[in-house]
Amino acid sequence: MTTTHIALITGGSRGLGRNAALALALQGIDIIITYQQNAAAAQAVVSEITKLGRKAIALPLDVSDSSSFATFASTVQQQLKQIWGCNSFNYLLNNAGIGINAPFTETTELQFDLLMKVHVKGPFFLTQHLLPLLADQGRILNVSTGLTRFAVPGYAAYAAMKSAMETLTRYWAKELGARGIRVNILAPGAIATDFGGGTVRDNDSVNQYLASQTALGRVGQADDIGGVVSLLLSDQAGWINAQRIEASGGMFL
Ligand SMILES: NC(=O)c1ccc[n+]([C@@H]2O[C@H](COP(=O)([O-])OP(=O)(O)OC[C@H]3O[C@@H](n4cnc5c(N)ncnc54)[C@H](OP(=O)(O)O)[C@@H]3O)[C@@H](O)[C@H]2O)c1
């Protein structure tokens, strides 16, 4: 008998998180996704996964609200018991995020604090709360951005938060290695999703410029990412640990 593995994906209602959820379900993994506002979109993802023959649920979560994490973790624990009859899940994908485009000189403290809460404080304390529920030998995959390697005006604060996650990835890998937990961080290039108001997808001049700066000659699609997530969480990638892996089609080489 094979044991069912379960992945928890923050921000699974749309974009990269949704694509990763479907890619993992296709590999036989059951899924817990979270959403912030789009309950209907999250339920649609759950239905798609169910049609693939896997179990899935969607839970509300605001990653900018660390005061809600203890309650969220208890809800996850109850759902694991009720739906799967177990006490742990195997993979955590810290994916939920927002984009704010603001030049360094015009970035407000409000924007900075929100980016920090969503992209650093949120994943930090959420992961801390979920660790007792993450199985030994499990995996954590954080999500960074190509913007930590190359600089595109307007993303100083956002990219700095993702750089913090790259550092945390190495620390978590070091501290959690004793439990066999691998921790890596995926850095997508520009992907045509709703992210940042859908600029990469909807703004032709931005789209064409980024495509021209990409070795493969186009921007990424959500479909370019799910497979990479699935690969990095697989046993075959088990010796990859504490790494930043960029999936950008070769941007700004
Ligand atoms: N797209 C890109 O070009 C790109 C490139 C590099 C890295 N990334 C990173 O990839 C991740 C996913 O981006 P995406 O392109 O898939 O974005 P997206 O299409 O805008 O989807 C964002 C997801 O995050 C959820 N979310 C947003 N704010 C949240 C909050 N405060 N608490 C909980 N969930 C929240 C949304 O939930 P609702 O649907 O309920 O709102 C949605 O599921 C982000 O971390 C982003 O920084 C994106």
The ligand as a MOL file (V3000), in Angstrom:
LIG
                    3D

  0  0  0     0  0            999 V3000
M  V30 BEGIN CTAB
M  V30 COUNTS 48 52 0 0 0
M  V30 BEGIN ATOM
M  V30 1 N 3.7080 36.2360 -11.5240 0
M  V30 2 C 4.9840 36.5690 -11.4970 0
M  V30 3 O 5.5310 37.2060 -12.4160 0
M  V30 4 C 5.8360 36.1210 -10.3380 0
M  V30 5 C 7.2210 36.1070 -10.5250 0
M  V30 6 C 8.0350 35.7150 -9.4690 0
M  V30 7 C 7.4820 35.3750 -8.2620 0
M  V30 8 N 6.1280 35.4140 -8.0960 0 CHG=1
M  V30 9 C 5.6210 35.0310 -6.7810 0
M  V30 10 O 4.7890 33.9050 -6.9610 0
M  V30 11 C 3.7830 33.8760 -5.9520 0
M  V30 12 C 2.4150 33.7060 -6.5970 0
M  V30 13 O 2.2200 34.7470 -7.5300 0
M  V30 14 P 1.0930 34.6390 -8.6660 0
M  V30 15 O 1.6930 35.1940 -9.9050 0
M  V30 16 O 0.5020 33.3000 -8.6830 0 CHG=-1
M  V30 17 O 0.0400 35.7050 -8.0920 0
M  V30 18 P -1.5570 35.7770 -8.2950 0
M  V30 19 O -1.9740 35.1410 -9.5630 0
M  V30 20 O -1.8860 37.2120 -8.0500 0
M  V30 21 O -2.1350 34.8680 -7.0900 0
M  V30 22 C -1.8840 35.2670 -5.7680 0
M  V30 23 C -2.3770 34.2140 -4.8060 0
M  V30 24 O -1.9910 34.6070 -3.4820 0
M  V30 25 C -3.1620 34.7560 -2.6750 0
M  V30 26 N -2.9440 35.8810 -1.7710 0
M  V30 27 C -2.6850 37.1770 -2.0750 0
M  V30 28 N -2.5420 37.9160 -0.9500 0
M  V30 29 C -2.7180 37.0640 0.0880 0
M  V30 30 C -2.7170 37.2000 1.5010 0
M  V30 31 N -2.5020 38.3910 2.1070 0
M  V30 32 N -2.9420 36.1020 2.2550 0
M  V30 33 C -3.1630 34.9180 1.6720 0
M  V30 34 N -3.1950 34.7120 0.3490 0
M  V30 35 C -2.9850 35.7750 -0.4280 0
M  V30 36 C -4.3090 34.9830 -3.6340 0
M  V30 37 O -5.5240 34.5750 -3.0170 0
M  V30 38 P -6.9620 35.1680 -3.5560 0
M  V30 39 O -7.2020 34.5290 -4.9090 0
M  V30 40 O -7.9560 34.7320 -2.5480 0
M  V30 41 O -6.8020 36.6410 -3.6450 0
M  V30 42 C -3.8850 34.0740 -4.7930 0
M  V30 43 O -4.2030 32.7330 -4.5120 0
M  V30 44 C 3.9480 35.1750 -5.1530 0
M  V30 45 O 4.6760 34.9040 -3.9790 0
M  V30 46 C 4.7640 36.0520 -6.0820 0
M  V30 47 O 5.5180 36.9880 -5.3560 0
M  V30 48 C 5.2880 35.7830 -9.1090 0
M  V30 END ATOM
M  V30 BEGIN BOND
M  V30 1 1 1 2
M  V30 2 2 2 3
M  V30 3 1 2 4
M  V30 4 1 4 5
M  V30 5 2 4 48
M  V30 6 2 5 6
M  V30 7 1 6 7
M  V30 8 2 7 8
M  V30 9 1 8 9
M  V30 10 1 8 48
M  V30 11 1 9 10
M  V30 12 1 9 46
M  V30 13 1 10 11
M  V30 14 1 11 12
M  V30 15 1 11 44
M  V30 16 1 12 13
M  V30 17 1 13 14
M  V30 18 2 14 15
M  V30 19 1 14 16
M  V30 20 1 14 17
M  V30 21 1 17 18
M  V30 22 2 18 19
M  V30 23 1 18 20
M  V30 24 1 18 21
M  V30 25 1 21 22
M  V30 26 1 22 23
M  V30 27 1 23 24
M  V30 28 1 23 42
M  V30 29 1 24 25
M  V30 30 1 25 26
M  V30 31 1 25 36
M  V30 32 1 26 27
M  V30 33 1 26 35
M  V30 34 2 27 28
M  V30 35 1 28 29
M  V30 36 1 29 30
M  V30 37 2 29 35
M  V30 38 1 30 31
M  V30 39 2 30 32
M  V30 40 1 32 33
M  V30 41 2 33 34
M  V30 42 1 34 35
M  V30 43 1 36 37
M  V30 44 1 36 42
M  V30 45 1 37 38
M  V30 46 2 38 39
M  V30 47 1 38 40
M  V30 48 1 38 41
M  V30 49 1 42 43
M  V30 50 1 44 45
M  V30 51 1 44 46
M  V30 52 1 46 47
M  V30 END BOND
M  V30 END CTAB
M  END
